[in-house]
Amino acid sequence: CDINAKYSKALDGISIKGNDIISMIDEIPIFCVVASFAKGISSIIDAKELRHKESDRIHAICDNLSNMGANIYQENDTITIKGLKKLYNASINHYNDHRIAMAFEIMKLSIGEQMSYEHKDIIDISFPKFYETIDSLIQ
């Protein structure tokens, strides 16, 4: 199933669980980035599958967003994000996971910073033209 996205200035928090998590397992990192800008609370409930990808994505997402100042926490296999808090630039630990690296390069752009380009080797695993593609979209 494809994910269809539509621009909106007003994002509201949502909860996802069960089959929705499974069908978008690789998109959860960027979902969490977007959720940090949403009004209200977003939850990814019972996402134990995220612990067994290229990294423990629950830990990687929570660690990086927390370092940027997000109101995020994990309890068991659930991630909860309270959005709309001002976020700050921080060093990103990609945990050798290309999806974490891509999501947090996009996060840097979302808070008005420049991409670091330091995660190219890990991102090239799945998207060799990632930086080129993003650069073409923002110019």
ChimeraX commands (.cxc) that place a marker at each C-alpha (Angstrom):
marker #1 position 0.00,0.00,0.00 radius 0.5
marker #1 position 1.30,3.45,-0.86 radius 0.5
marker #1 position 1.21,6.34,1.54 radius 0.5
marker #1 position -0.50,9.43,0.19 radius 0.5
marker #1 position 0.51,12.72,1.75 radius 0.5
marker #1 position -1.10,16.12,1.46 radius 0.5
marker #1 position 0.34,19.44,2.65 radius 0.5
marker #1 position -1.37,21.04,5.58 radius 0.5
marker #1 position -0.31,23.82,7.92 radius 0.5
marker #1 position -2.41,22.26,10.68 radius 0.5
marker #1 position -1.19,18.80,11.64 radius 0.5
marker #1 position -2.95,16.95,14.42 radius 0.5
marker #1 position -1.46,14.11,16.42 radius 0.5
marker #1 position -2.69,10.58,15.73 radius 0.5
marker #1 position -2.13,7.09,17.06 radius 0.5
marker #1 position -1.11,4.15,14.95 radius 0.5
marker #1 position -1.00,0.51,15.93 radius 0.5
marker #1 position -1.33,-3.04,14.69 radius 0.5
marker #1 position -1.44,-3.57,10.94 radius 0.5
marker #1 position -0.82,0.14,10.29 radius 0.5
marker #1 position 2.60,-0.20,11.91 radius 0.5
marker #1 position 3.43,-3.30,9.92 radius 0.5
marker #1 position 2.40,-1.69,6.61 radius 0.5
marker #1 position 4.53,1.41,7.24 radius 0.5
marker #1 position 7.36,-0.08,9.30 radius 0.5
marker #1 position 10.07,1.64,7.25 radius 0.5
marker #1 position 8.24,4.98,7.33 radius 0.5
marker #1 position 7.92,5.16,11.13 radius 0.5
marker #1 position 11.13,7.23,11.54 radius 0.5
marker #1 position 9.89,9.98,9.21 radius 0.5
marker #1 position 6.39,9.68,10.71 radius 0.5
marker #1 position 7.90,10.49,14.12 radius 0.5
marker #1 position 9.75,13.47,12.65 radius 0.5
marker #1 position 6.46,14.81,11.25 radius 0.5
marker #1 position 4.60,14.00,14.47 radius 0.5
marker #1 position 6.96,16.27,16.40 radius 0.5
marker #1 position 5.39,19.19,14.49 radius 0.5
marker #1 position 1.78,18.08,15.04 radius 0.5
marker #1 position -0.61,19.63,17.55 radius 0.5
marker #1 position -1.35,17.21,20.35 radius 0.5
marker #1 position -0.11,13.72,21.03 radius 0.5
marker #1 position 0.94,11.08,18.53 radius 0.5
marker #1 position 1.54,7.49,19.56 radius 0.5
marker #1 position 3.01,4.46,17.87 radius 0.5
marker #1 position 1.52,1.68,19.97 radius 0.5
marker #1 position 3.03,-1.78,20.44 radius 0.5
marker #1 position 5.70,-1.34,17.77 radius 0.5
marker #1 position 7.97,-4.18,18.86 radius 0.5
marker #1 position 8.87,-4.87,15.20 radius 0.5
marker #1 position 10.85,-1.61,15.26 radius 0.5
marker #1 position 13.31,-3.11,17.72 radius 0.5
marker #1 position 14.45,-5.68,15.16 radius 0.5
marker #1 position 15.23,-3.65,12.03 radius 0.5
marker #1 position 18.71,-2.40,11.09 radius 0.5
marker #1 position 18.75,-0.78,14.51 radius 0.5
marker #1 position 16.48,-0.60,17.52 radius 0.5
marker #1 position 14.46,2.12,15.83 radius 0.5
marker #1 position 12.41,2.92,18.92 radius 0.5
marker #1 position 15.61,3.77,20.78 radius 0.5
marker #1 position 17.17,5.58,17.79 radius 0.5
marker #1 position 14.10,7.74,17.16 radius 0.5
marker #1 position 13.62,8.62,20.83 radius 0.5
marker #1 position 17.30,9.33,21.39 radius 0.5
marker #1 position 17.67,11.65,18.40 radius 0.5
marker #1 position 14.38,13.52,18.87 radius 0.5
marker #1 position 15.06,13.90,22.59 radius 0.5
marker #1 position 18.51,15.34,21.83 radius 0.5
marker #1 position 16.78,17.90,19.60 radius 0.5
marker #1 position 14.47,18.92,22.46 radius 0.5
marker #1 position 11.33,16.99,21.49 radius 0.5
marker #1 position 8.83,15.90,24.10 radius 0.5
marker #1 position 9.09,12.18,23.35 radius 0.5
marker #1 position 9.22,9.08,25.45 radius 0.5
marker #1 position 9.05,5.35,25.12 radius 0.5
marker #1 position 7.34,2.88,27.36 radius 0.5
marker #1 position 7.80,-0.77,26.51 radius 0.5
marker #1 position 7.29,-0.84,22.74 radius 0.5
marker #1 position 5.25,2.37,22.46 radius 0.5
marker #1 position 6.52,5.78,21.37 radius 0.5
marker #1 position 4.60,8.89,22.47 radius 0.5
marker #1 position 5.33,12.33,21.02 radius 0.5
marker #1 position 3.79,15.59,22.20 radius 0.5
marker #1 position 4.25,17.92,19.27 radius 0.5
marker #1 position 4.76,21.63,18.71 radius 0.5
marker #1 position 7.79,22.08,20.92 radius 0.5
marker #1 position 10.65,24.15,19.50 radius 0.5
marker #1 position 13.38,21.81,18.32 radius 0.5
marker #1 position 17.09,22.48,18.06 radius 0.5
marker #1 position 19.92,21.29,15.88 radius 0.5
marker #1 position 21.89,18.42,17.37 radius 0.5
marker #1 position 24.32,15.76,16.27 radius 0.5
marker #1 position 22.49,12.79,14.84 radius 0.5
marker #1 position 23.38,9.20,15.65 radius 0.5
marker #1 position 22.10,7.06,12.79 radius 0.5
marker #1 position 22.86,3.78,14.60 radius 0.5
marker #1 position 23.97,2.31,11.24 radius 0.5
marker #1 position 20.39,2.59,9.99 radius 0.5
marker #1 position 19.78,4.29,6.65 radius 0.5
marker #1 position 16.15,5.16,7.45 radius 0.5
marker #1 position 17.11,6.87,10.71 radius 0.5
marker #1 position 19.81,8.83,8.84 radius 0.5
marker #1 position 17.39,9.97,6.12 radius 0.5
marker #1 position 14.62,10.91,8.55 radius 0.5
marker #1 position 16.91,13.08,10.63 radius 0.5
marker #1 position 18.50,14.80,7.64 radius 0.5
marker #1 position 14.92,15.81,6.72 radius 0.5
marker #1 position 14.37,16.89,10.33 radius 0.5
marker #1 position 17.35,19.23,10.09 radius 0.5
marker #1 position 15.76,20.92,7.07 radius 0.5
marker #1 position 12.42,21.11,8.89 radius 0.5
marker #1 position 13.92,23.18,11.71 radius 0.5
marker #1 position 15.71,25.54,9.32 radius 0.5
marker #1 position 19.14,23.91,9.44 radius 0.5
marker #1 position 21.25,22.51,6.63 radius 0.5
marker #1 position 21.63,18.80,6.01 radius 0.5
marker #1 position 24.94,17.53,7.33 radius 0.5
marker #1 position 25.79,15.24,4.38 radius 0.5
marker #1 position 27.82,13.20,6.87 radius 0.5
marker #1 position 25.56,10.15,6.62 radius 0.5
marker #1 position 26.02,9.56,2.88 radius 0.5
marker #1 position 27.67,6.16,3.21 radius 0.5
marker #1 position 24.83,4.70,5.27 radius 0.5
marker #1 position 22.08,6.39,3.20 radius 0.5
marker #1 position 23.59,5.11,-0.05 radius 0.5
marker #1 position 22.56,1.59,1.02 radius 0.5
marker #1 position 18.98,2.27,-0.05 radius 0.5
marker #1 position 18.89,5.69,-1.73 radius 0.5
marker #1 position 22.17,6.64,-3.45 radius 0.5
marker #1 position 20.70,9.87,-4.84 radius 0.5
marker #1 position 19.07,10.98,-1.58 radius 0.5
marker #1 position 21.05,14.20,-1.14 radius 0.5
marker #1 position 20.83,15.05,-4.83 radius 0.5
marker #1 position 17.06,14.49,-4.81 radius 0.5
marker #1 position 16.46,16.54,-1.66 radius 0.5
marker #1 position 18.71,19.34,-2.93 radius 0.5
marker #1 position 16.68,19.49,-6.17 radius 0.5
marker #1 position 13.43,19.74,-4.19 radius 0.5
marker #1 position 14.54,22.62,-1.97 radius 0.5
marker #1 position 16.03,24.81,-4.68 radius 0.5
marker link #1:1,2 radius 0.2
marker link #1:2,3 radius 0.2
marker link #1:3,4 radius 0.2
marker link #1:4,5 radius 0.2
marker link #1:5,6 radius 0.2
marker link #1:6,7 radius 0.2
marker link #1:7,8 radius 0.2
marker link #1:8,9 radius 0.2
marker link #1:9,10 radius 0.2
marker link #1:10,11 radius 0.2
marker link #1:11,12 radius 0.2
marker link #1:12,13 radius 0.2
marker link #1:13,14 radius 0.2
marker link #1:14,15 radius 0.2
marker link #1:15,16 radius 0.2
marker link #1:16,17 radius 0.2
marker link #1:17,18 radius 0.2
marker link #1:18,19 radius 0.2
marker link #1:19,20 radius 0.2
marker link #1:20,21 radius 0.2
marker link #1:21,22 radius 0.2
marker link #1:22,23 radius 0.2
marker link #1:23,24 radius 0.2
marker link #1:24,25 radius 0.2
marker link #1:25,26 radius 0.2
marker link #1:26,27 radius 0.2
marker link #1:27,28 radius 0.2
marker link #1:28,29 radius 0.2
marker link #1:29,30 radius 0.2
marker link #1:30,31 radius 0.2
marker link #1:31,32 radius 0.2
marker link #1:32,33 radius 0.2
marker link #1:33,34 radius 0.2
marker link #1:34,35 radius 0.2
marker link #1:35,36 radius 0.2
marker link #1:36,37 radius 0.2
marker link #1:37,38 radius 0.2
marker link #1:38,39 radius 0.2
marker link #1:39,40 radius 0.2
marker link #1:40,41 radius 0.2
marker link #1:41,42 radius 0.2
marker link #1:42,43 radius 0.2
marker link #1:43,44 radius 0.2
marker link #1:44,45 radius 0.2
marker link #1:45,46 radius 0.2
marker link #1:46,47 radius 0.2
marker link #1:47,48 radius 0.2
marker link #1:48,49 radius 0.2
marker link #1:49,50 radius 0.2
marker link #1:50,51 radius 0.2
marker link #1:51,52 radius 0.2
marker link #1:52,53 radius 0.2
marker link #1:53,54 radius 0.2
marker link #1:54,55 radius 0.2
marker link #1:55,56 radius 0.2
marker link #1:56,57 radius 0.2
marker link #1:57,58 radius 0.2
marker link #1:58,59 radius 0.2
marker link #1:59,60 radius 0.2
marker link #1:60,61 radius 0.2
marker link #1:61,62 radius 0.2
marker link #1:62,63 radius 0.2
marker link #1:63,64 radius 0.2
marker link #1:64,65 radius 0.2
marker link #1:65,66 radius 0.2
marker link #1:66,67 radius 0.2
marker link #1:67,68 radius 0.2
marker link #1:68,69 radius 0.2
marker link #1:69,70 radius 0.2
marker link #1:70,71 radius 0.2
marker link #1:71,72 radius 0.2
marker link #1:72,73 radius 0.2
marker link #1:73,74 radius 0.2
marker link #1:74,75 radius 0.2
marker link #1:75,76 radius 0.2
marker link #1:76,77 radius 0.2
marker link #1:77,78 radius 0.2
marker link #1:78,79 radius 0.2
marker link #1:79,80 radius 0.2
marker link #1:80,81 radius 0.2
marker link #1:81,82 radius 0.2
marker link #1:82,83 radius 0.2
marker link #1:83,84 radius 0.2
marker link #1:84,85 radius 0.2
marker link #1:85,86 radius 0.2
marker link #1:86,87 radius 0.2
marker link #1:87,88 radius 0.2
marker link #1:88,89 radius 0.2
marker link #1:89,90 radius 0.2
marker link #1:90,91 radius 0.2
marker link #1:91,92 radius 0.2
marker link #1:92,93 radius 0.2
marker link #1:93,94 radius 0.2
marker link #1:94,95 radius 0.2
marker link #1:95,96 radius 0.2
marker link #1:96,97 radius 0.2
marker link #1:97,98 radius 0.2
marker link #1:98,99 radius 0.2
marker link #1:99,100 radius 0.2
marker link #1:100,101 radius 0.2
marker link #1:101,102 radius 0.2
marker link #1:102,103 radius 0.2
marker link #1:103,104 radius 0.2
marker link #1:104,105 radius 0.2
marker link #1:105,106 radius 0.2
marker link #1:106,107 radius 0.2
marker link #1:107,108 radius 0.2
marker link #1:108,109 radius 0.2
marker link #1:109,110 radius 0.2
marker link #1:110,111 radius 0.2
marker link #1:111,112 radius 0.2
marker link #1:112,113 radius 0.2
marker link #1:113,114 radius 0.2
marker link #1:114,115 radius 0.2
marker link #1:115,116 radius 0.2
marker link #1:116,117 radius 0.2
marker link #1:117,118 radius 0.2
marker link #1:118,119 radius 0.2
marker link #1:119,120 radius 0.2
marker link #1:120,121 radius 0.2
marker link #1:121,122 radius 0.2
marker link #1:122,123 radius 0.2
marker link #1:123,124 radius 0.2
marker link #1:124,125 radius 0.2
marker link #1:125,126 radius 0.2
marker link #1:126,127 radius 0.2
marker link #1:127,128 radius 0.2
marker link #1:128,129 radius 0.2
marker link #1:129,130 radius 0.2
marker link #1:130,131 radius 0.2
marker link #1:131,132 radius 0.2
marker link #1:132,133 radius 0.2
marker link #1:133,134 radius 0.2
marker link #1:134,135 radius 0.2
marker link #1:135,136 radius 0.2
marker link #1:136,137 radius 0.2
marker link #1:137,138 radius 0.2
marker link #1:138,139 radius 0.2
view
